[in-house]
Amino acid sequence: MIARWLTDFRRRWLTAALSCGAAAALAVLSPLRASCFELPHENAVPGGIKILRLDSADSSMPYVDSDGHRALVIQDASTWVAVIGIPLAAPLGPRQIIVHEPGGRREIEFAVSDKRYVSQSLKVAPGQVNLSAADLARVTAERIRIDRALSHWSEPPPESLHLPQPVPGPRSSSFGSRRIFNGEARNPHSGMDIAAAAGTAVLTPIAGTVVDTGEYFFNGNTVFVDHGRGLISMYCHLSAIDVTPGQRVAAGTRLGAVGMTGRATGPHLHWGLSLNRAWVDPELFLP
């Protein structure tokens, strides 16, 4: 199964690379028709994505502000496109972004629709729900560190916005679900859980730079990868970490191995994607 998944992973990545190469060649002949970005699936709901074509004639990339955070902007053919992550806590109804261009500032409004996420009840050790003073202090410090990793910004764009699954195995539909631990409600689940045997290699879907690694109270052994312009991926509960902060990784690089460190009831990968500091559903980025 794993060998077949690795073959499929390489095939998907090579197809995307060849598509971009063909687009680059086409750009020489017809710049207006060229595009090497496959956009994610749009779903304008809390935890989803809104894709906005900015219709800007300026050759320089506009700066797009979403709730005070810089948003991902790419060039698709002759058009600048903003790919906006919508926070899980976003209210329903109208939502605005601010576009800053050489000619001035303008607002674009779009609507956030409703999506009903399921509730999920889990039994864990009481000490992982009702934290001691020492554990609470640790978690608070870790939140600051995680926020620093998610706020990392690098200028080159992601090499693709279609991300193959980083580990083989069945995917749960747990993103956005309300976690209830031992009868106590907690924050919605902010990633995708993929069931896999302990020790299975976890590969980065696209190229990036490792911005942090560490062992966290809830997430266990964790790796953060910056893919460019505000797209950050997170890999949790690893049994081993095989990369170091600052390391540049190509698509398909082994980041670590599946485990059940931190708060986990069995071996699996928690895969999170943050876009303009908002956790978004990784399923929207699957090819």
N, C-alpha and C positions, 0 to 999 in steps of 0.2 A: 504493500500500500504506500509506504513512504517513498520507495523508489519511483512509483508511478506519479506521486505528488511532486517529487523533485523534477521529474521530466516535464510535467505540466507547468510547474513554476518557471522553469527555464524557457519553455516554449512561449508562455505568455509574455515574459520579459523581453525575449528576442523579437517577438512580433511587434511589441510596442516600440522597441528601438529601431527596427527596420521601418516602421511607419513614420517615425520622426525623421529618419534619414531620407526617406522618400519625400517627405514634406519639405525638408530643407533644400533638396534638389529642385523641387517644384518652385520653391520661393525664388530661385534665380530666374526662372522663366515667367512666373506669375505671382508676384508678392501678395496680391489681394486674395489669392485662392489658397495660399499655403497655411497649414495648421499642423502642429505636432502635439497638440494637447487633446487628450481624451478626457472630457469633463466627467465629474462624478454625477451620480443620479440626483436630480433635484427633488427635494421634499421639504417645503417651507413649513415645518412644524417645530416645536421645541425639540432640540437635539438633532435637527435636520440641517439642510443646506439650501440657500437661495443663490441662484446664478443670475447675475445682472450684467447685461451688455451695456457698456457705458456710453456708446455712441460718441466717443471723443475723437476729434480729428487731430489732436496734438500727438506728436511723435514720442513725447516723454511720458513715462508711466505716471498716471495720476495716483495720488495718495488717498486711500479710502479709509475712513474712520467708521468703525462699528462699535458703539458703546465705549468709546475712548480707547479702543484697541485697533491697531493697524490691521487691515484685512488683506487677504491674498488677492493679488491682481496679476493676471497673465495676459499675454497677447495671443489672441486666436485669429489667425489671418490678419486683417487690417484693423481689428477691433480689440479694444481693451475690455477684459471681462473680470468682474469681481466675483469671487467665490466666497460667500459669507456663511460662517458657522453661526447657528442660532442656539443660544444657551438652553439647556433643559429647563431653566427657571424663567424663560422668556414669557411675558404675558401674551395672550392671544390678541389678535387685532393688528392695527397698523404698526409698522416698525420702520425706522429711517436709518439710512447711512448718509454720511457726508463725504462728498467727492471734492477734493482739493486739486485744482488744475492751474496751470499758469494764467489762464484767463479769469480765475476767480473760484468761488465756492458755490456748490449747489447741493441740494438734498434730493435723494431718491427714496420714495416710500414703497414698501411692499407689505403684504398681509401675511401674518403668521396664523396658520390654521391649527385646529385642535387635533391631538392624537392621544388616544387612551392607552397608556402603558399598563401592563399587568402588575400585580403585587406578587412578591415572592417571599415565602417564609422559610427561614433557615435556622437551624439549631447550631450554636457554636459555644465554645467555652465561655462561661459567664465573665471571666476576666477580659474578654475581647469586646464586651459590650459595655459593662460598667467599669470604666478604666480607673485604675489607681492614680493617685496624684503624679507619681513618677511616669506612668505610661501616658497620661494626659499631657504632661510637659513634653514628652518625646514626640507625640503626635502633632502637637502645636508647632514644634520646631521643624518637623518633617513637612508640614504644610507650607511653610515658608520656602523650604528648599525645593519642593515640587513646583510651587508658583514661579520660582526663579527659572526653573528648567522650561516651563511652559511659556514664559515671557521671552525666551530667546528668539532673536530675529537674525536671519541671514538673507542677503540680497538675492543670490541666484534662485530662480524658481524651482519647484520640484520637477524632476525629470519626467514625471507622469502623474496624473491624478486618478489612474486606475492602479490599485494596489492589490496584488495577489495575496491570498491568505498566507500569513507568516508561518503557519504550522498546519500539517494535515489533521483532519478530524472533524467531527460534527460540530456545527456552530449552534449555540443557543440563541434564542431570541430575547435575551435578558436585558439588552440595552434599554435604558430608561425605566426599567421595572423598579418599583418601590421595594427596597429590601427591608424585611421585618426580621430582626434578629431576636430570637427568644421572646417574641411578642412585642418588641419595641421597634417602631418605625424609624428608619434612617434615610439618608439621602438616596436619590435614585441611582441605579447602577449606571456607571458612566462609560462602560466599554462592552466589548463582545467577549464572551467566554467560549473557548474552543477546547473541547475535550481531547486529550492526547495522553499517551503513556509517558510516565516519568522518564526523563532523559532524551526525549525526542528533540531534535535540533529545531531551534527557532531562528528563522531567517528574516532579515530585513527585506520588505517588499520592494522598496526602491532605494536609491542611493541617499546618503545623508551623512551627518556628523553626529557622533555620540556626544551629547551635552552633559549627561550625568549618569552615574550608576550608583547603586547603593542597596542596603538592606533596610526595609521600612516595616513599621509595626503592622499595618494592614496589608500592604502590597507585597511584602516579602522582598526577595531579590528582584530588583527592577532596573530596566534600561530605558533611557530616553534618547530618541534620535530626532534631530532637526533635519527636515527634508527641504526647507527653504520657504521663505516668506510667510512664516507663521504656522506652517503645518508641522506639528510635533507628534510623534508616535511614542507610545508607552507600552512596555512589555513586563508583566508582573508575575509573581509567584514562581520565579525561575529556580531551578535546583542548582544552576551554575551560570555565571556571567563570564563571557569570553572576550569582551571588548573593554576599552578604557575610555574615559572622557577625553575628548579632543580627537579621537580616532575617526578618520574618514572611512566610511564603509560603502562598498558597491552593493547593488541589488543582489540578493542571494547570499550575503555574508552571514555567517553564523553569529548570532548575538549571545546565545546561551542555550539552555535546555529547559524543557518543561519540568515543573516541579509543583510543590504545594506549600511553599514557604509563605509566611505571613498568615493572614486570615483566609484559609482555604479549606474546604471539606474534602478535597480530592485533587489529584494532579490535573491541571489544566492551565491554559494560557489565558490571562486577561489581557486583551489587546485594546488599547485606548487610542483615539485620535483626537487631538486638540487643534482647532482651527480658529484663529484670532481669539485665543484664550477661551474658547467654548468647546466642551466635549460634544462631539458629533458621532452619529451612528456609523461605525466602520463599514457596515454593509453597503452604504451608499457609494463607497469607493471600490468595492469589489468589481472586477471586470465582468 
